[in-house]
Amino acid sequence: MFNSKQNTTMQFINSKFLLPALTALCLAATVVFGACSDDDKLVTGGGNPTITVSDVQPALFGDSITVNVDCSDDIALSTLKATLKYSEEEVENVTLRTKENGTYKVRLYIPYFKDIPDGTASLHLVLQNIQLTKTEKDIAIPLTRPHYDHLTLYVDAATQYRMIPDADNPYLFRCTVNSPSSTVVPAYVIAPAMGSNGNEITFGQGTQGITQGVTGPISFTGTSVGTFECTFNTLTYEYSPVYDPSKAPQEIQFSASQLEYDGTFIQGRKYIFAVPDEFKAYMSKFWIDPDFFTPNADGTYSFNAVDGTYHLNVSTDRRALLCWATDNDKKPLTLADDGSGALWIIGSDGIAKPNYSFIKGQSWWTDTDHALCMSQISPKVYQVTLTIGKQLDPANVNFKFFGQAGWGTEFKGTSGDHHISTSSALFVVGDGKEHDVSGTSVKLDDGNIYLVSPNKVKAGETYVFTVNLTGGCANAVLTVQKK
């Protein structure tokens, strides 16, 4: 009987041990019936098999122990069976051929399982002679869980970390890992052999969760790249950090050969852009569109736009990570009649991300390298952030809001089903009439956005343009705020 102060359910019994048990029974039957060979002298009478066991010392879970068993009878012996039990459940068994009287060494492994506290296991011995007469004996073996002075978190042959036990919990171990390229550290845990009878034990990801004796990598998942703490408990097999989809950032992988990504993004969720070492210096210099992503101190980026599918493009020419909304077929999303979907900007070569200099001489081009997708920061409310002298040329402000990345639906300053107005005194919506621009009468094309006083803005000033379509596409309102 495996006794303990705790009432423990023996969850560790499974097919791993049932199959060896059945195999051992079959083997035992073969040995018993094979005992009546030509050189065995059958003796009438039942015989009197006797077992004497030397003192059995306490052991640790994970030990390999040897039990010396003296076996004797006045007729030939047949087999000695040794079965180790935890709470009446067989966890290990051995069958020895015992033809002659003498001392037999029973070598047993003391299985290491999760959630099993210190206690007493039962070693059940059965000695049988050739007349099938048998005697049985139970031996108590005190067992304790080993208190390791360290564990090893094994990532690969070149990367290993020493885990130190917690001061208040001998089963809880900690270490700090460094993962500059990824939030995930795939590793398994190694416990060293304890004493002369101990065995090294590995803990890894098995088919039924974390288990002993396997080396499948456990995914220790931090909330950001860099250094973070990893823990493992040798009693409960609990580990941390564990991937939590509601908290952990989503990792997006880029490489020199994979510069685009399509996927679903969630507003407010954190994302991290992971790249291989050879690409890291290259990626660190990139401009990441602030309308879609806000950088955080931990190296992650919070997504600003509403939930939906988006395309990310690493533009090596512009050293920028650009973003636009897509439909289910990964095509640029268009504007719906109710104001949902996507709103685009097409204009002169004085507006572009991350700098208008990248499209010099390419005015009013309509592909996604030129058309700007505005970030939908709330349902039917769209935003673009432009800095004078970077994304916006103050001497060449001329652009329009469109319902697609190309010609088609466009917003005009005159009445219609797609009409836009603004109260801004600095940036105005053209209506096809003559207006005073810096002291000169200029015809402003219908629906185009102009800077009426370029001398009133300065290089480095940032303006946030917001288009509100909650009142319908026929009542679009443009607001411009200096940041």
CORWO-V240582 format. One record per run of one state. SS is the DSSP state (helix for helix, strand for strand, loop for the rest). FROM is the first residue (numbers start at 1). TO is the last residue. If there is no record, write none. Layout:
# CORWO-V240582
ss-><SS;SS>
from-><FROM;FROM>
to-><TO;TO>
This chain:
# CORWO-V240582
ss-><loop;strand;loop;helix;loop;strand;loop;strand;loop;strand;loop;strand;loop;strand;loop;strand;loop;strand;loop;strand;loop;strand;loop;strand;loop;strand;loop;strand;loop;strand;loop;strand;loop;strand;loop;strand;loop;strand;loop;strand;loop;strand;loop;strand;loop;strand;loop;helix;loop;strand;loop;strand;loop;strand;loop;strand;loop;strand;loop;strand;loop;strand;loop;strand;loop;strand;loop;strand;loop;helix;loop;strand;loop;strand;loop;strand;loop;strand;loop;strand;loop;strand;loop;strand;loop;strand;loop;strand;loop;strand;loop;strand;loop;strand;loop;helix;loop;strand;loop;helix;strand;loop>
from-><1;3;4;15;35;50;54;59;61;64;73;77;87;89;98;102;110;119;130;134;145;151;157;159;166;172;180;184;192;201;207;209;213;218;222;226;234;239;241;250;256;258;259;260;266;270;276;277;285;287;289;293;296;301;304;308;316;320;327;332;333;335;336;341;342;344;348;351;352;356;360;372;374;375;379;381;389;392;393;398;403;410;411;412;413;419;423;427;430;434;438;440;444;449;452;454;457;462;469;473;476;483>
to-><2;3;14;34;49;53;58;60;63;72;76;86;88;97;101;109;118;129;133;144;150;156;158;165;171;179;183;191;200;206;208;212;217;221;225;233;238;240;249;255;257;258;259;265;269;275;276;284;286;288;292;295;300;303;307;315;319;326;331;332;334;335;340;341;343;347;350;351;355;359;371;373;374;378;380;388;391;392;397;402;409;410;411;412;418;422;426;429;433;437;439;443;448;451;453;456;461;468;472;475;482;483>
